[in-house]
Amino acid sequence: MARDEILSKIKSAEAEARAAVQQALEEKEKKIAAATTEAMNLVKSAEIDAQDYYDKSVAKAESDVKAKKQSIIQSGDKNVASMSGSASAKLDKAVEYLLKEFMGSLHA
């Protein structure tokens, strides 16, 4: 092989090597960009899931509090109605007692 032919093959091999390195660098950059995009999408998805979970948790807590409040109000209403009925009956008895006492003292 002639010297020129050997030098030509070396230059050709160097050019192929440079092209392969350049292609590998471009592939690397594409993969990094794709991985970055995928990571950003995963983060967005996780943020959306977290917000959904938060919203559902808050809504459930509000619903539980509302139900508990309603239960307390209903229980209070029952107690008030019961005490009111009892007080009314006692008031009637007290009035009746006072009338008997008053009428008894008028006849004596």
Contacts in CASP RR format, 6 or more apart in sequence:
PFRMAT RR
TARGET T0000
AUTHOR 0000-0000-0000
METHOD contacts of the structure
MODEL  1
MARDEILSKIKSAEAEARAAVQQALEEKEKKIAAATTEAMNLVKSAEIDA
QDYYDKSVAKAESDVKAKKQSIIQSGDKNVASMSGSASAKLDKAVEYLLK
EFMGSLHA
END
